[in-house]
Amino acid sequence: MTLSMVLAFLWFILANVLALLPSRDNHWTRAYILIALGVPLLGYLTYQNGALIGLIALAAGASILRWPVVYLGRWVKRVMGRES
């Protein structure tokens, strides 16, 4: 198992532990920190293990951080002029 996979698994464990702890801001601060750590880690993981593993990790990370992804999608729709 490569170093990037070990770090990705630790990121997933950290994300789940942080989700269990109470938060006053609905976990948004923690989500920003996880995103800041996860994006370079995803690049490193993809570089070391290939695109398929990178896509699997991207899907897993998006499922953990689903609300930032939902809000990003809404923002992109609004910017593109397709507001529903």
C-alpha positions as CSV (number, residue, x, y, z in Angstrom):
1,M,0.0,0.0,0.0
2,T,1.4,3.3,-1.0
3,L,1.9,6.3,1.3
4,S,-0.8,8.3,-0.6
5,M,-3.4,5.5,0.1
6,V,-2.5,5.4,3.8
7,L,-2.9,9.2,3.9
8,A,-6.2,9.0,2.1
9,F,-7.5,6.4,4.5
10,L,-6.4,8.6,7.4
11,W,-8.3,11.5,5.8
12,F,-11.4,9.4,5.5
13,I,-11.2,8.4,9.2
14,L,-10.5,12.0,10.2
15,A,-13.5,13.2,8.2
16,N,-15.8,10.6,9.9
17,V,-14.6,11.4,13.4
18,L,-15.0,15.2,12.8
19,A,-18.6,14.5,11.6
20,L,-19.4,12.8,14.9
21,L,-18.4,15.8,17.0
22,P,-20.9,18.6,17.7
23,S,-20.4,21.9,15.9
24,R,-21.9,25.4,16.1
25,D,-21.5,26.2,12.4
26,N,-22.9,23.0,11.0
27,H,-19.4,21.6,10.3
28,W,-18.6,24.2,7.6
29,T,-15.2,25.2,9.1
30,R,-14.2,21.5,9.3
31,A,-15.4,21.0,5.7
32,Y,-13.1,23.8,4.5
33,I,-10.2,22.3,6.3
34,L,-10.9,18.8,4.9
35,I,-11.2,20.2,1.4
36,A,-7.9,22.1,1.8
37,L,-6.2,18.9,2.9
38,G,-8.1,16.6,0.5
39,V,-7.5,18.4,-2.8
40,P,-3.6,18.0,-2.8
41,L,-4.0,14.6,-1.3
42,L,-6.3,13.6,-4.1
43,G,-3.7,14.8,-6.7
44,Y,-1.0,12.9,-4.9
45,L,-3.1,9.8,-4.8
46,T,-4.0,10.0,-8.5
47,Y,-0.3,10.6,-9.4
48,Q,0.9,7.6,-7.4
49,N,-1.9,5.1,-8.1
50,G,-3.6,6.1,-11.3
51,A,-6.8,7.8,-12.5
52,L,-9.2,5.0,-11.5
53,I,-8.1,5.1,-7.8
54,G,-8.2,8.8,-8.0
55,L,-11.8,8.8,-9.3
56,I,-12.9,6.3,-6.6
57,A,-11.3,8.5,-3.9
58,L,-13.0,11.6,-5.4
59,A,-16.4,9.9,-5.3
60,A,-15.8,8.8,-1.7
61,G,-14.7,12.3,-0.6
62,A,-17.7,13.8,-2.4
63,S,-20.0,11.5,-0.6
64,I,-18.5,12.5,2.8
65,L,-18.6,16.3,1.9
66,R,-21.9,16.2,0.0
67,W,-23.2,19.6,1.1
68,P,-20.3,21.6,-0.2
69,V,-20.7,19.7,-3.5
70,V,-24.4,20.4,-3.6
71,Y,-23.8,24.1,-3.0
72,L,-21.0,24.2,-5.6
73,G,-23.4,22.7,-8.1
74,R,-26.1,25.3,-7.3
75,W,-23.5,28.1,-7.6
76,V,-22.3,26.8,-11.0
77,K,-25.9,26.6,-12.3
78,R,-26.5,30.2,-11.1
79,V,-23.4,31.5,-12.8
80,M,-24.1,29.6,-16.0
81,G,-27.5,31.2,-16.1
82,R,-29.6,28.1,-15.6
83,E,-31.2,28.8,-12.3
84,S,-34.1,26.5,-11.5
